[in-house]
């Protein structure tokens, strides 16, 4: 099964992170929300990959968010899924927070799919209120 997902990420300290083709990006300490879609053949196994990378059990980075998740200054706080729902761009535009320009939106016209959010509980509540299910 696939759908849309939101990863709530905590940056425990400010860091400069090399994000693949985007190059070096500055990230302040605080909370971030990444909105992604998992409609390929593996469905939500993409989320499992992200979780493994965040836990240090995987090294290979495929997507922008993998560079953030794989950095020692960050930790994956919560995973929220929207099963069978194609809401990636809607959620990226509607969740509270400021877009991190160009991050995670290389295949659409959105400004970004990563948001610098006020705090983890605020974005988690907003995603659940929008119909998401907390998976972690």
Chimera marker file (.cmm) of the C-alpha trace (Angstrom):
<marker_set name="trace">
<marker id="1" x="0.000" y="0.000" z="0.000" r="1" g="1" b="0" radius="0.5"/>
<marker id="2" x="1.150" y="3.516" z="-0.714" r="1" g="1" b="0" radius="0.5"/>
<marker id="3" x="0.107" y="7.065" z="-0.060" r="1" g="1" b="0" radius="0.5"/>
<marker id="4" x="1.479" y="10.302" z="1.304" r="1" g="1" b="0" radius="0.5"/>
<marker id="5" x="3.631" y="10.633" z="4.409" r="1" g="1" b="0" radius="0.5"/>
<marker id="6" x="4.996" y="13.315" z="6.711" r="1" g="1" b="0" radius="0.5"/>
<marker id="7" x="8.301" y="12.870" z="8.516" r="1" g="1" b="0" radius="0.5"/>
<marker id="8" x="8.731" y="15.098" z="11.568" r="1" g="1" b="0" radius="0.5"/>
<marker id="9" x="12.451" y="15.650" z="12.083" r="1" g="1" b="0" radius="0.5"/>
<marker id="10" x="14.249" y="17.330" z="14.980" r="1" g="1" b="0" radius="0.5"/>
<marker id="11" x="17.565" y="19.073" z="14.373" r="1" g="1" b="0" radius="0.5"/>
<marker id="12" x="19.251" y="19.064" z="17.771" r="1" g="1" b="0" radius="0.5"/>
<marker id="13" x="21.790" y="21.689" z="16.688" r="1" g="1" b="0" radius="0.5"/>
<marker id="14" x="22.484" y="23.929" z="13.708" r="1" g="1" b="0" radius="0.5"/>
<marker id="15" x="24.334" y="22.159" z="10.911" r="1" g="1" b="0" radius="0.5"/>
<marker id="16" x="25.587" y="22.605" z="7.377" r="1" g="1" b="0" radius="0.5"/>
<marker id="17" x="24.563" y="19.550" z="5.385" r="1" g="1" b="0" radius="0.5"/>
<marker id="18" x="25.544" y="18.539" z="1.858" r="1" g="1" b="0" radius="0.5"/>
<marker id="19" x="22.217" y="17.673" z="0.182" r="1" g="1" b="0" radius="0.5"/>
<marker id="20" x="23.138" y="15.866" z="-3.024" r="1" g="1" b="0" radius="0.5"/>
<marker id="21" x="22.724" y="18.053" z="-6.109" r="1" g="1" b="0" radius="0.5"/>
<marker id="22" x="21.299" y="20.908" z="-3.992" r="1" g="1" b="0" radius="0.5"/>
<marker id="23" x="24.728" y="21.393" z="-2.451" r="1" g="1" b="0" radius="0.5"/>
<marker id="24" x="25.441" y="22.649" z="1.048" r="1" g="1" b="0" radius="0.5"/>
<marker id="25" x="22.437" y="23.861" z="3.010" r="1" g="1" b="0" radius="0.5"/>
<marker id="26" x="22.284" y="25.516" z="6.415" r="1" g="1" b="0" radius="0.5"/>
<marker id="27" x="19.786" y="24.063" z="8.886" r="1" g="1" b="0" radius="0.5"/>
<marker id="28" x="18.978" y="25.773" z="12.162" r="1" g="1" b="0" radius="0.5"/>
<marker id="29" x="18.261" y="23.766" z="15.282" r="1" g="1" b="0" radius="0.5"/>
<marker id="30" x="14.547" y="23.031" z="15.543" r="1" g="1" b="0" radius="0.5"/>
<marker id="31" x="11.784" y="21.002" z="13.956" r="1" g="1" b="0" radius="0.5"/>
<marker id="32" x="11.189" y="20.223" z="10.298" r="1" g="1" b="0" radius="0.5"/>
<marker id="33" x="8.443" y="18.401" z="8.412" r="1" g="1" b="0" radius="0.5"/>
<marker id="34" x="9.103" y="16.599" z="5.144" r="1" g="1" b="0" radius="0.5"/>
<marker id="35" x="6.125" y="15.642" z="2.978" r="1" g="1" b="0" radius="0.5"/>
<marker id="36" x="6.652" y="12.783" z="0.552" r="1" g="1" b="0" radius="0.5"/>
<marker id="37" x="4.740" y="10.316" z="-1.565" r="1" g="1" b="0" radius="0.5"/>
<marker id="38" x="5.060" y="6.560" z="-1.753" r="1" g="1" b="0" radius="0.5"/>
<marker id="39" x="3.055" y="5.378" z="-4.753" r="1" g="1" b="0" radius="0.5"/>
<marker id="40" x="5.723" y="3.275" z="-6.438" r="1" g="1" b="0" radius="0.5"/>
<marker id="41" x="5.818" y="-0.517" z="-6.406" r="1" g="1" b="0" radius="0.5"/>
<marker id="42" x="7.152" y="-0.642" z="-2.834" r="1" g="1" b="0" radius="0.5"/>
<marker id="43" x="4.563" y="1.741" z="-1.398" r="1" g="1" b="0" radius="0.5"/>
<marker id="44" x="5.346" y="2.718" z="2.172" r="1" g="1" b="0" radius="0.5"/>
<marker id="45" x="8.551" y="0.653" z="2.117" r="1" g="1" b="0" radius="0.5"/>
<marker id="46" x="10.104" y="3.992" z="1.150" r="1" g="1" b="0" radius="0.5"/>
<marker id="47" x="9.215" y="5.220" z="4.654" r="1" g="1" b="0" radius="0.5"/>
<marker id="48" x="10.876" y="2.111" z="6.101" r="1" g="1" b="0" radius="0.5"/>
<marker id="49" x="14.046" y="3.037" z="4.174" r="1" g="1" b="0" radius="0.5"/>
<marker id="50" x="13.946" y="6.563" z="5.632" r="1" g="1" b="0" radius="0.5"/>
<marker id="51" x="13.530" y="5.119" z="9.143" r="1" g="1" b="0" radius="0.5"/>
<marker id="52" x="16.445" y="2.716" z="8.646" r="1" g="1" b="0" radius="0.5"/>
<marker id="53" x="18.664" y="5.528" z="7.414" r="1" g="1" b="0" radius="0.5"/>
<marker id="54" x="17.688" y="7.741" z="10.370" r="1" g="1" b="0" radius="0.5"/>
<marker id="55" x="18.508" y="4.866" z="12.749" r="1" g="1" b="0" radius="0.5"/>
<marker id="56" x="21.937" y="4.367" z="11.159" r="1" g="1" b="0" radius="0.5"/>
<marker id="57" x="21.005" y="0.980" z="9.682" r="1" g="1" b="0" radius="0.5"/>
<marker id="58" x="21.369" y="2.138" z="6.065" r="1" g="1" b="0" radius="0.5"/>
<marker id="59" x="23.857" y="4.394" z="4.283" r="1" g="1" b="0" radius="0.5"/>
<marker id="60" x="22.556" y="4.914" z="0.740" r="1" g="1" b="0" radius="0.5"/>
<marker id="61" x="20.867" y="8.238" z="0.115" r="1" g="1" b="0" radius="0.5"/>
<marker id="62" x="18.383" y="8.550" z="-2.754" r="1" g="1" b="0" radius="0.5"/>
<marker id="63" x="16.242" y="11.588" z="-1.921" r="1" g="1" b="0" radius="0.5"/>
<marker id="64" x="16.949" y="15.033" z="-0.487" r="1" g="1" b="0" radius="0.5"/>
<marker id="65" x="15.455" y="14.083" z="2.878" r="1" g="1" b="0" radius="0.5"/>
<marker id="66" x="17.880" y="11.162" z="3.207" r="1" g="1" b="0" radius="0.5"/>
<marker id="67" x="20.762" y="13.618" z="3.585" r="1" g="1" b="0" radius="0.5"/>
<marker id="68" x="18.954" y="15.327" z="6.441" r="1" g="1" b="0" radius="0.5"/>
<marker id="69" x="17.898" y="12.058" z="8.104" r="1" g="1" b="0" radius="0.5"/>
<marker id="70" x="21.394" y="10.611" z="7.854" r="1" g="1" b="0" radius="0.5"/>
<marker id="71" x="23.099" y="13.541" z="9.592" r="1" g="1" b="0" radius="0.5"/>
<marker id="72" x="24.132" y="13.129" z="13.253" r="1" g="1" b="0" radius="0.5"/>
<marker id="73" x="22.517" y="16.466" z="14.196" r="1" g="1" b="0" radius="0.5"/>
<marker id="74" x="19.024" y="15.166" z="13.333" r="1" g="1" b="0" radius="0.5"/>
<marker id="75" x="16.610" y="12.534" z="14.545" r="1" g="1" b="0" radius="0.5"/>
<marker id="76" x="13.350" y="11.243" z="13.138" r="1" g="1" b="0" radius="0.5"/>
<marker id="77" x="10.672" y="12.179" z="15.667" r="1" g="1" b="0" radius="0.5"/>
<marker id="78" x="7.402" y="10.990" z="14.086" r="1" g="1" b="0" radius="0.5"/>
<marker id="79" x="6.062" y="9.363" z="10.929" r="1" g="1" b="0" radius="0.5"/>
<marker id="80" x="2.517" y="10.216" z="9.865" r="1" g="1" b="0" radius="0.5"/>
<marker id="81" x="0.912" y="8.446" z="6.910" r="1" g="1" b="0" radius="0.5"/>
<marker id="82" x="-2.055" y="9.164" z="4.666" r="1" g="1" b="0" radius="0.5"/>
<marker id="83" x="-2.797" y="5.722" z="3.153" r="1" g="1" b="0" radius="0.5"/>
<marker id="84" x="-4.024" y="5.687" z="-0.447" r="1" g="1" b="0" radius="0.5"/>
<marker id="85" x="-4.125" y="9.506" z="-0.495" r="1" g="1" b="0" radius="0.5"/>
<marker id="86" x="-2.234" y="11.636" z="-3.028" r="1" g="1" b="0" radius="0.5"/>
<marker id="87" x="-1.872" y="14.788" z="-0.914" r="1" g="1" b="0" radius="0.5"/>
<marker id="88" x="1.859" y="15.568" z="-1.113" r="1" g="1" b="0" radius="0.5"/>
<marker id="89" x="1.657" y="19.066" z="-2.616" r="1" g="1" b="0" radius="0.5"/>
<marker id="90" x="-1.505" y="19.989" z="-0.677" r="1" g="1" b="0" radius="0.5"/>
<marker id="91" x="0.122" y="19.107" z="2.660" r="1" g="1" b="0" radius="0.5"/>
<marker id="92" x="3.430" y="20.767" z="1.776" r="1" g="1" b="0" radius="0.5"/>
<marker id="93" x="1.505" y="23.977" z="1.133" r="1" g="1" b="0" radius="0.5"/>
<marker id="94" x="-0.936" y="23.649" z="4.037" r="1" g="1" b="0" radius="0.5"/>
<marker id="95" x="1.009" y="22.449" z="7.065" r="1" g="1" b="0" radius="0.5"/>
<marker id="96" x="2.330" y="25.146" z="9.433" r="1" g="1" b="0" radius="0.5"/>
<marker id="97" x="5.882" y="26.227" z="8.706" r="1" g="1" b="0" radius="0.5"/>
<marker id="98" x="8.166" y="27.952" z="6.248" r="1" g="1" b="0" radius="0.5"/>
<marker id="99" x="9.330" y="26.167" z="3.076" r="1" g="1" b="0" radius="0.5"/>
<marker id="100" x="13.022" y="25.327" z="2.774" r="1" g="1" b="0" radius="0.5"/>
<marker id="101" x="13.361" y="26.482" z="-0.839" r="1" g="1" b="0" radius="0.5"/>
<marker id="102" x="13.920" y="23.762" z="-3.432" r="1" g="1" b="0" radius="0.5"/>
<marker id="103" x="14.147" y="20.933" z="-0.915" r="1" g="1" b="0" radius="0.5"/>
<marker id="104" x="12.274" y="17.793" z="-1.932" r="1" g="1" b="0" radius="0.5"/>
<marker id="105" x="10.227" y="19.369" z="-4.710" r="1" g="1" b="0" radius="0.5"/>
<marker id="106" x="12.279" y="18.559" z="-7.797" r="1" g="1" b="0" radius="0.5"/>
<marker id="107" x="9.407" y="16.724" z="-9.512" r="1" g="1" b="0" radius="0.5"/>
<marker id="108" x="6.645" y="19.335" z="-9.089" r="1" g="1" b="0" radius="0.5"/>
<marker id="109" x="6.046" y="23.092" z="-9.067" r="1" g="1" b="0" radius="0.5"/>
<marker id="110" x="5.980" y="23.447" z="-5.275" r="1" g="1" b="0" radius="0.5"/>
<marker id="111" x="8.404" y="25.775" z="-3.557" r="1" g="1" b="0" radius="0.5"/>
<marker id="112" x="9.512" y="22.926" z="-1.243" r="1" g="1" b="0" radius="0.5"/>
<marker id="113" x="8.373" y="19.753" z="0.447" r="1" g="1" b="0" radius="0.5"/>
<marker id="114" x="10.457" y="20.427" z="3.556" r="1" g="1" b="0" radius="0.5"/>
<marker id="115" x="9.134" y="22.936" z="6.067" r="1" g="1" b="0" radius="0.5"/>
<marker id="116" x="10.869" y="24.568" z="9.008" r="1" g="1" b="0" radius="0.5"/>
<marker id="117" x="8.031" y="24.201" z="11.507" r="1" g="1" b="0" radius="0.5"/>
<marker id="118" x="7.236" y="25.969" z="14.803" r="1" g="1" b="0" radius="0.5"/>
<marker id="119" x="7.740" y="22.734" z="16.776" r="1" g="1" b="0" radius="0.5"/>
<marker id="120" x="7.145" y="19.001" z="16.447" r="1" g="1" b="0" radius="0.5"/>
<marker id="121" x="3.842" y="18.834" z="18.392" r="1" g="1" b="0" radius="0.5"/>
<marker id="122" x="2.274" y="21.639" z="16.318" r="1" g="1" b="0" radius="0.5"/>
<marker id="123" x="2.994" y="20.004" z="12.962" r="1" g="1" b="0" radius="0.5"/>
<marker id="124" x="2.144" y="16.522" z="14.260" r="1" g="1" b="0" radius="0.5"/>
<marker id="125" x="-1.260" y="17.784" z="15.442" r="1" g="1" b="0" radius="0.5"/>
<marker id="126" x="-1.874" y="19.618" z="12.158" r="1" g="1" b="0" radius="0.5"/>
<marker id="127" x="-1.067" y="16.480" z="10.122" r="1" g="1" b="0" radius="0.5"/>
<marker id="128" x="-3.319" y="14.275" z="12.266" r="1" g="1" b="0" radius="0.5"/>
<marker id="129" x="-6.102" y="16.888" z="12.063" r="1" g="1" b="0" radius="0.5"/>
<marker id="130" x="-5.704" y="16.721" z="8.262" r="1" g="1" b="0" radius="0.5"/>
<marker id="131" x="-6.447" y="12.983" z="8.389" r="1" g="1" b="0" radius="0.5"/>
<marker id="132" x="-3.011" y="11.458" z="8.960" r="1" g="1" b="0" radius="0.5"/>
<marker id="133" x="-2.249" y="8.389" z="11.075" r="1" g="1" b="0" radius="0.5"/>
<marker id="134" x="0.736" y="8.407" z="13.455" r="1" g="1" b="0" radius="0.5"/>
<marker id="135" x="2.905" y="5.390" z="12.651" r="1" g="1" b="0" radius="0.5"/>
<marker id="136" x="5.833" y="6.178" z="14.935" r="1" g="1" b="0" radius="0.5"/>
<link id1="1" id2="2" r="1" g="1" b="0" radius="0.2"/>
<link id1="2" id2="3" r="1" g="1" b="0" radius="0.2"/>
<link id1="3" id2="4" r="1" g="1" b="0" radius="0.2"/>
<link id1="4" id2="5" r="1" g="1" b="0" radius="0.2"/>
<link id1="5" id2="6" r="1" g="1" b="0" radius="0.2"/>
<link id1="6" id2="7" r="1" g="1" b="0" radius="0.2"/>
<link id1="7" id2="8" r="1" g="1" b="0" radius="0.2"/>
<link id1="8" id2="9" r="1" g="1" b="0" radius="0.2"/>
<link id1="9" id2="10" r="1" g="1" b="0" radius="0.2"/>
<link id1="10" id2="11" r="1" g="1" b="0" radius="0.2"/>
<link id1="11" id2="12" r="1" g="1" b="0" radius="0.2"/>
<link id1="12" id2="13" r="1" g="1" b="0" radius="0.2"/>
<link id1="13" id2="14" r="1" g="1" b="0" radius="0.2"/>
<link id1="14" id2="15" r="1" g="1" b="0" radius="0.2"/>
<link id1="15" id2="16" r="1" g="1" b="0" radius="0.2"/>
<link id1="16" id2="17" r="1" g="1" b="0" radius="0.2"/>
<link id1="17" id2="18" r="1" g="1" b="0" radius="0.2"/>
<link id1="18" id2="19" r="1" g="1" b="0" radius="0.2"/>
<link id1="19" id2="20" r="1" g="1" b="0" radius="0.2"/>
<link id1="20" id2="21" r="1" g="1" b="0" radius="0.2"/>
<link id1="21" id2="22" r="1" g="1" b="0" radius="0.2"/>
<link id1="22" id2="23" r="1" g="1" b="0" radius="0.2"/>
<link id1="23" id2="24" r="1" g="1" b="0" radius="0.2"/>
<link id1="24" id2="25" r="1" g="1" b="0" radius="0.2"/>
<link id1="25" id2="26" r="1" g="1" b="0" radius="0.2"/>
<link id1="26" id2="27" r="1" g="1" b="0" radius="0.2"/>
<link id1="27" id2="28" r="1" g="1" b="0" radius="0.2"/>
<link id1="28" id2="29" r="1" g="1" b="0" radius="0.2"/>
<link id1="29" id2="30" r="1" g="1" b="0" radius="0.2"/>
<link id1="30" id2="31" r="1" g="1" b="0" radius="0.2"/>
<link id1="31" id2="32" r="1" g="1" b="0" radius="0.2"/>
<link id1="32" id2="33" r="1" g="1" b="0" radius="0.2"/>
<link id1="33" id2="34" r="1" g="1" b="0" radius="0.2"/>
<link id1="34" id2="35" r="1" g="1" b="0" radius="0.2"/>
<link id1="35" id2="36" r="1" g="1" b="0" radius="0.2"/>
<link id1="36" id2="37" r="1" g="1" b="0" radius="0.2"/>
<link id1="37" id2="38" r="1" g="1" b="0" radius="0.2"/>
<link id1="38" id2="39" r="1" g="1" b="0" radius="0.2"/>
<link id1="39" id2="40" r="1" g="1" b="0" radius="0.2"/>
<link id1="40" id2="41" r="1" g="1" b="0" radius="0.2"/>
<link id1="41" id2="42" r="1" g="1" b="0" radius="0.2"/>
<link id1="42" id2="43" r="1" g="1" b="0" radius="0.2"/>
<link id1="43" id2="44" r="1" g="1" b="0" radius="0.2"/>
<link id1="44" id2="45" r="1" g="1" b="0" radius="0.2"/>
<link id1="45" id2="46" r="1" g="1" b="0" radius="0.2"/>
<link id1="46" id2="47" r="1" g="1" b="0" radius="0.2"/>
<link id1="47" id2="48" r="1" g="1" b="0" radius="0.2"/>
<link id1="48" id2="49" r="1" g="1" b="0" radius="0.2"/>
<link id1="49" id2="50" r="1" g="1" b="0" radius="0.2"/>
<link id1="50" id2="51" r="1" g="1" b="0" radius="0.2"/>
<link id1="51" id2="52" r="1" g="1" b="0" radius="0.2"/>
<link id1="52" id2="53" r="1" g="1" b="0" radius="0.2"/>
<link id1="53" id2="54" r="1" g="1" b="0" radius="0.2"/>
<link id1="54" id2="55" r="1" g="1" b="0" radius="0.2"/>
<link id1="55" id2="56" r="1" g="1" b="0" radius="0.2"/>
<link id1="56" id2="57" r="1" g="1" b="0" radius="0.2"/>
<link id1="57" id2="58" r="1" g="1" b="0" radius="0.2"/>
<link id1="58" id2="59" r="1" g="1" b="0" radius="0.2"/>
<link id1="59" id2="60" r="1" g="1" b="0" radius="0.2"/>
<link id1="60" id2="61" r="1" g="1" b="0" radius="0.2"/>
<link id1="61" id2="62" r="1" g="1" b="0" radius="0.2"/>
<link id1="62" id2="63" r="1" g="1" b="0" radius="0.2"/>
<link id1="63" id2="64" r="1" g="1" b="0" radius="0.2"/>
<link id1="64" id2="65" r="1" g="1" b="0" radius="0.2"/>
<link id1="65" id2="66" r="1" g="1" b="0" radius="0.2"/>
<link id1="66" id2="67" r="1" g="1" b="0" radius="0.2"/>
<link id1="67" id2="68" r="1" g="1" b="0" radius="0.2"/>
<link id1="68" id2="69" r="1" g="1" b="0" radius="0.2"/>
<link id1="69" id2="70" r="1" g="1" b="0" radius="0.2"/>
<link id1="70" id2="71" r="1" g="1" b="0" radius="0.2"/>
<link id1="71" id2="72" r="1" g="1" b="0" radius="0.2"/>
<link id1="72" id2="73" r="1" g="1" b="0" radius="0.2"/>
<link id1="73" id2="74" r="1" g="1" b="0" radius="0.2"/>
<link id1="74" id2="75" r="1" g="1" b="0" radius="0.2"/>
<link id1="75" id2="76" r="1" g="1" b="0" radius="0.2"/>
<link id1="76" id2="77" r="1" g="1" b="0" radius="0.2"/>
<link id1="77" id2="78" r="1" g="1" b="0" radius="0.2"/>
<link id1="78" id2="79" r="1" g="1" b="0" radius="0.2"/>
<link id1="79" id2="80" r="1" g="1" b="0" radius="0.2"/>
<link id1="80" id2="81" r="1" g="1" b="0" radius="0.2"/>
<link id1="81" id2="82" r="1" g="1" b="0" radius="0.2"/>
<link id1="82" id2="83" r="1" g="1" b="0" radius="0.2"/>
<link id1="83" id2="84" r="1" g="1" b="0" radius="0.2"/>
<link id1="84" id2="85" r="1" g="1" b="0" radius="0.2"/>
<link id1="85" id2="86" r="1" g="1" b="0" radius="0.2"/>
<link id1="86" id2="87" r="1" g="1" b="0" radius="0.2"/>
<link id1="87" id2="88" r="1" g="1" b="0" radius="0.2"/>
<link id1="88" id2="89" r="1" g="1" b="0" radius="0.2"/>
<link id1="89" id2="90" r="1" g="1" b="0" radius="0.2"/>
<link id1="90" id2="91" r="1" g="1" b="0" radius="0.2"/>
<link id1="91" id2="92" r="1" g="1" b="0" radius="0.2"/>
<link id1="92" id2="93" r="1" g="1" b="0" radius="0.2"/>
<link id1="93" id2="94" r="1" g="1" b="0" radius="0.2"/>
<link id1="94" id2="95" r="1" g="1" b="0" radius="0.2"/>
<link id1="95" id2="96" r="1" g="1" b="0" radius="0.2"/>
<link id1="96" id2="97" r="1" g="1" b="0" radius="0.2"/>
<link id1="97" id2="98" r="1" g="1" b="0" radius="0.2"/>
<link id1="98" id2="99" r="1" g="1" b="0" radius="0.2"/>
<link id1="99" id2="100" r="1" g="1" b="0" radius="0.2"/>
<link id1="100" id2="101" r="1" g="1" b="0" radius="0.2"/>
<link id1="101" id2="102" r="1" g="1" b="0" radius="0.2"/>
<link id1="102" id2="103" r="1" g="1" b="0" radius="0.2"/>
<link id1="103" id2="104" r="1" g="1" b="0" radius="0.2"/>
<link id1="104" id2="105" r="1" g="1" b="0" radius="0.2"/>
<link id1="105" id2="106" r="1" g="1" b="0" radius="0.2"/>
<link id1="106" id2="107" r="1" g="1" b="0" radius="0.2"/>
<link id1="107" id2="108" r="1" g="1" b="0" radius="0.2"/>
<link id1="108" id2="109" r="1" g="1" b="0" radius="0.2"/>
<link id1="109" id2="110" r="1" g="1" b="0" radius="0.2"/>
<link id1="110" id2="111" r="1" g="1" b="0" radius="0.2"/>
<link id1="111" id2="112" r="1" g="1" b="0" radius="0.2"/>
<link id1="112" id2="113" r="1" g="1" b="0" radius="0.2"/>
<link id1="113" id2="114" r="1" g="1" b="0" radius="0.2"/>
<link id1="114" id2="115" r="1" g="1" b="0" radius="0.2"/>
<link id1="115" id2="116" r="1" g="1" b="0" radius="0.2"/>
<link id1="116" id2="117" r="1" g="1" b="0" radius="0.2"/>
<link id1="117" id2="118" r="1" g="1" b="0" radius="0.2"/>
<link id1="118" id2="119" r="1" g="1" b="0" radius="0.2"/>
<link id1="119" id2="120" r="1" g="1" b="0" radius="0.2"/>
<link id1="120" id2="121" r="1" g="1" b="0" radius="0.2"/>
<link id1="121" id2="122" r="1" g="1" b="0" radius="0.2"/>
<link id1="122" id2="123" r="1" g="1" b="0" radius="0.2"/>
<link id1="123" id2="124" r="1" g="1" b="0" radius="0.2"/>
<link id1="124" id2="125" r="1" g="1" b="0" radius="0.2"/>
<link id1="125" id2="126" r="1" g="1" b="0" radius="0.2"/>
<link id1="126" id2="127" r="1" g="1" b="0" radius="0.2"/>
<link id1="127" id2="128" r="1" g="1" b="0" radius="0.2"/>
<link id1="128" id2="129" r="1" g="1" b="0" radius="0.2"/>
<link id1="129" id2="130" r="1" g="1" b="0" radius="0.2"/>
<link id1="130" id2="131" r="1" g="1" b="0" radius="0.2"/>
<link id1="131" id2="132" r="1" g="1" b="0" radius="0.2"/>
<link id1="132" id2="133" r="1" g="1" b="0" radius="0.2"/>
<link id1="133" id2="134" r="1" g="1" b="0" radius="0.2"/>
<link id1="134" id2="135" r="1" g="1" b="0" radius="0.2"/>
<link id1="135" id2="136" r="1" g="1" b="0" radius="0.2"/>
</marker_set>
